[in-house]
Amino acid sequence: MTKKMEDKKMKNKQAEALTNARSIEKRVFTKEEHASSHCQVGNLTLAINYIIDWIDRKS
């Protein structure tokens, strides 16, 4: 699961509950990374690289 730090739709409490599943990993993108906008638009490369790395780790 990826989310932005200032996410209004997915609250941190919801994210924490979901990460209790072993198959879920949480990554919060921050303003400092320029990735805190919806879908990490400010730093899409960071988000894509994270997702690709996650797929590689889970494969």
C-alpha positions in Angstrom: 0.0 0.0 0.0 1.3 3.4 -0.9 -0.1 6.6 0.5 0.8 10.2 0.8 1.5 11.8 4.2 -1.4 14.2 4.0 -3.9 11.7 2.7 -7.5 12.7 3.5 -9.2 9.6 2.2 -7.0 6.9 3.8 -6.5 7.8 7.4 -3.3 6.6 9.2 -5.5 4.4 11.5 -6.8 2.6 8.4 -3.3 2.1 7.0 -2.0 0.7 10.3 -4.9 -1.8 10.4 -4.2 -3.0 6.9 -0.5 -3.4 7.5 -1.2 -6.1 10.1 -1.7 -8.5 7.1 1.5 -10.3 6.3 1.1 -9.7 2.5 0.8 -5.9 2.9 3.6 -3.4 3.3 3.1 0.2 3.9 5.1 3.1 2.4 4.2 6.7 3.2 5.6 9.3 0.8 6.5 12.6 2.3 6.8 16.3 1.4 10.6 16.0 1.9 10.7 13.4 -0.9 8.4 15.7 -3.1 6.0 12.8 -3.2 3.2 13.7 -0.9 0.7 14.6 -3.6 -2.0 12.3 -4.8 -0.4 9.3 -6.5 3.0 10.7 -5.6 2.8 13.0 -8.7 5.7 15.2 -7.4 8.1 12.3 -7.5 6.5 9.6 -9.6 9.9 8.0 -10.3 10.4 7.3 -6.5 7.0 5.7 -6.4 7.5 3.5 -9.5 10.9 2.4 -8.3 9.5 1.5 -4.9 6.7 -0.5 -6.5 9.1 -2.3 -8.9 11.4 -3.2 -5.9 8.4 -4.5 -4.0 7.3 -6.7 -6.9 10.9 -8.1 -7.1 11.0 -8.8 -3.4 7.6 -10.6 -3.5 8.4 -12.6 -6.6 
